[in-house]
Amino acid sequence: MPHPTTAPARRRPEPGTRHAHPFPHVVFGPG
């Protein structure tokens, strides 16, 4: 599993990953 900084957020658009942030799991959290 790649680091959150190298995680392709564009390839895997998750609920809340609209913004290409280096730490989407930290910013958006479980919500």
Jmol script that loads the backbone (N, CA, C; Angstrom):
load data "model"
ATOM      1  N   MET A   1       0.840  -1.204   0.000  1.00  0.00           N
ATOM      2  CA  MET A   1       0.000   0.000   0.000  1.00  0.00           C
ATOM      3  C   MET A   1       0.881   1.262   0.000  1.00  0.00           C
ATOM      4  N   PRO A   2       0.699   2.087  -1.021  1.00  0.00           N
ATOM      5  CA  PRO A   2       1.507   3.313  -1.154  1.00  0.00           C
ATOM      6  C   PRO A   2       1.169   4.345  -0.091  1.00  0.00           C
ATOM      7  N   HIS A   3       2.089   5.254   0.135  1.00  0.00           N
ATOM      8  CA  HIS A   3       1.871   6.298   1.142  1.00  0.00           C
ATOM      9  C   HIS A   3       0.766   7.246   0.681  1.00  0.00           C
ATOM     10  N   PRO A   4       0.124   7.918   1.635  1.00  0.00           N
ATOM     11  CA  PRO A   4      -0.961   8.850   1.327  1.00  0.00           C
ATOM     12  C   PRO A   4      -0.525   9.983   0.404  1.00  0.00           C
ATOM     13  N   THR A   5       0.761  10.311   0.461  1.00  0.00           N
ATOM     14  CA  THR A   5       1.266  11.398  -0.370  1.00  0.00           C
ATOM     15  C   THR A   5       1.406  10.939  -1.819  1.00  0.00           C
ATOM     16  N   THR A   6       1.680   9.664  -2.018  1.00  0.00           N
ATOM     17  CA  THR A   6       1.869   9.138  -3.367  1.00  0.00           C
ATOM     18  C   THR A   6       0.609   8.427  -3.857  1.00  0.00           C
ATOM     19  N   ALA A   7      -0.413   8.424  -3.017  1.00  0.00           N
ATOM     20  CA  ALA A   7      -1.658   7.746  -3.390  1.00  0.00           C
ATOM     21  C   ALA A   7      -2.362   8.500  -4.512  1.00  0.00           C
ATOM     22  N   PRO A   8      -2.650   7.802  -5.601  1.00  0.00           N
ATOM     23  CA  PRO A   8      -3.339   8.413  -6.747  1.00  0.00           C
ATOM     24  C   PRO A   8      -4.786   8.750  -6.429  1.00  0.00           C
ATOM     25  N   ALA A   9      -5.009   9.937  -5.916  1.00  0.00           N
ATOM     26  CA  ALA A   9      -6.370  10.335  -5.536  1.00  0.00           C
ATOM     27  C   ALA A   9      -7.242  10.529  -6.776  1.00  0.00           C
ATOM     28  N   ARG A  10      -6.593  10.871  -7.891  1.00  0.00           N
ATOM     29  CA  ARG A  10      -7.348  11.108  -9.128  1.00  0.00           C
ATOM     30  C   ARG A  10      -7.847   9.789  -9.714  1.00  0.00           C
ATOM     31  N   ARG A  11      -7.043   8.747  -9.582  1.00  0.00           N
ATOM     32  CA  ARG A  11      -7.445   7.440 -10.121  1.00  0.00           C
ATOM     33  C   ARG A  11      -8.531   6.805  -9.259  1.00  0.00           C
ATOM     34  N   ARG A  12      -8.425   7.044  -7.959  1.00  0.00           N
ATOM     35  CA  ARG A  12      -9.427   6.483  -7.046  1.00  0.00           C
ATOM     36  C   ARG A  12     -10.198   7.607  -6.353  1.00  0.00           C
ATOM     37  N   PRO A  13     -11.166   8.186  -7.049  1.00  0.00           N
ATOM     38  CA  PRO A  13     -11.973   9.285  -6.498  1.00  0.00           C
ATOM     39  C   PRO A  13     -12.877   8.815  -5.371  1.00  0.00           C
ATOM     40  N   GLU A  14     -12.440   9.023  -4.136  1.00  0.00           N
ATOM     41  CA  GLU A  14     -13.259   8.595  -3.002  1.00  0.00           C
ATOM     42  C   GLU A  14     -14.189   9.726  -2.570  1.00  0.00           C
ATOM     43  N   PRO A  15     -15.224   9.424  -1.781  1.00  0.00           N
ATOM     44  CA  PRO A  15     -16.175  10.418  -1.293  1.00  0.00           C
ATOM     45  C   PRO A  15     -15.507  11.491  -0.442  1.00  0.00           C
ATOM     46  N   GLY A  16     -15.130  12.608  -1.075  1.00  0.00           N
ATOM     47  CA  GLY A  16     -14.496  13.677  -0.317  1.00  0.00           C
ATOM     48  C   GLY A  16     -13.105  13.994  -0.842  1.00  0.00           C
ATOM     49  N   THR A  17     -12.641  13.204  -1.823  1.00  0.00           N
ATOM     50  CA  THR A  17     -11.290  13.433  -2.350  1.00  0.00           C
ATOM     51  C   THR A  17     -11.344  14.325  -3.590  1.00  0.00           C
ATOM     52  N   ARG A  18     -12.290  15.209  -3.626  1.00  0.00           N
ATOM     53  CA  ARG A  18     -12.401  16.118  -4.774  1.00  0.00           C
ATOM     54  C   ARG A  18     -11.126  16.930  -4.916  1.00  0.00           C
ATOM     55  N   HIS A  19     -10.638  17.431  -3.795  1.00  0.00           N
ATOM     56  CA  HIS A  19      -9.416  18.221  -3.811  1.00  0.00           C
ATOM     57  C   HIS A  19      -8.204  17.303  -3.692  1.00  0.00           C
ATOM     58  N   ALA A  20      -7.256  17.501  -4.587  1.00  0.00           N
ATOM     59  CA  ALA A  20      -6.050  16.670  -4.559  1.00  0.00           C
ATOM     60  C   ALA A  20      -5.190  17.035  -3.357  1.00  0.00           C
ATOM     61  N   HIS A  21      -5.547  16.505  -2.206  1.00  0.00           N
ATOM     62  CA  HIS A  21      -4.811  16.798  -0.984  1.00  0.00           C
ATOM     63  C   HIS A  21      -3.879  15.634  -0.651  1.00  0.00           C
ATOM     64  N   PRO A  22      -2.675  15.939  -0.146  1.00  0.00           N
ATOM     65  CA  PRO A  22      -1.698  14.906   0.184  1.00  0.00           C
ATOM     66  C   PRO A  22      -2.180  13.966   1.291  1.00  0.00           C
ATOM     67  N   PHE A  23      -3.120  14.462   2.111  1.00  0.00           N
ATOM     68  CA  PHE A  23      -3.627  13.628   3.198  1.00  0.00           C
ATOM     69  C   PHE A  23      -5.149  13.721   3.289  1.00  0.00           C
ATOM     70  N   PRO A  24      -5.832  13.137   2.316  1.00  0.00           N
ATOM     71  CA  PRO A  24      -7.299  13.188   2.291  1.00  0.00           C
ATOM     72  C   PRO A  24      -7.927  12.459   3.469  1.00  0.00           C
ATOM     73  N   HIS A  25      -7.266  11.388   3.914  1.00  0.00           N
ATOM     74  CA  HIS A  25      -7.832  10.613   5.012  1.00  0.00           C
ATOM     75  C   HIS A  25      -7.746  11.404   6.317  1.00  0.00           C
ATOM     76  N   VAL A  26      -6.777  12.335   6.372  1.00  0.00           N
ATOM     77  CA  VAL A  26      -6.606  13.142   7.576  1.00  0.00           C
ATOM     78  C   VAL A  26      -7.539  14.357   7.542  1.00  0.00           C
ATOM     79  N   VAL A  27      -7.689  14.927   6.341  1.00  0.00           N
ATOM     80  CA  VAL A  27      -8.499  16.129   6.185  1.00  0.00           C
ATOM     81  C   VAL A  27      -9.987  15.798   6.271  1.00  0.00           C
ATOM     82  N   PHE A  28     -10.407  14.829   5.478  1.00  0.00           N
ATOM     83  CA  PHE A  28     -11.822  14.466   5.434  1.00  0.00           C
ATOM     84  C   PHE A  28     -12.180  13.483   6.539  1.00  0.00           C
ATOM     85  N   GLY A  29     -11.235  12.612   6.875  1.00  0.00           N
ATOM     86  CA  GLY A  29     -11.483  11.633   7.931  1.00  0.00           C
ATOM     87  C   GLY A  29     -12.487  10.585   7.469  1.00  0.00           C
ATOM     88  N   PRO A  30     -13.127   9.900   8.416  1.00  0.00           N
ATOM     89  CA  PRO A  30     -14.076   8.829   8.118  1.00  0.00           C
ATOM     90  C   PRO A  30     -15.377   9.374   7.542  1.00  0.00           C
ATOM     91  N   GLY A  31     -15.515  10.682   7.516  1.00  0.00           N
ATOM     92  CA  GLY A  31     -16.722  11.296   7.024  1.00  0.00           C
ATOM     93  C   GLY A  31     -16.590  11.639   5.571  1.00  0.00           C
TER      94      GLY A  31
END
end "model"
wireframe off; spacefill off
backbone 0.3
color backbone group
